[in-house]
Amino acid sequence: MVSVLIETQAEKVAALGRLLERYGCQVIERGPDHLRVGFPDAATEGEAIAEARLYVSMRPAFGASLRLGAAASDSLR
């Protein structure tokens, strides 16, 4: 499992967490303007970020307000 820090607008944190959990992701940390999300099927940070982008692209309302942090990612293996 690889985790990724996702920064977003404060009012979208809860909805984004629920969206990613529907796709089997694990919300590890909820902050006021960010989430740390684990991607169980990802082997690398790049794969985790690609998954996050794919899931978020299905909900255009989130797209413009996200920042995915590859540098802030860490492996949970």
ABEGO torsion letter per residue (X at the ends): XBBBBBBBBAAAAAAAAAAAAAAGBBBABBBAABBBBBBAABABAAAAAAAAAAAAAABAAAAAABBBBAAABBBAX
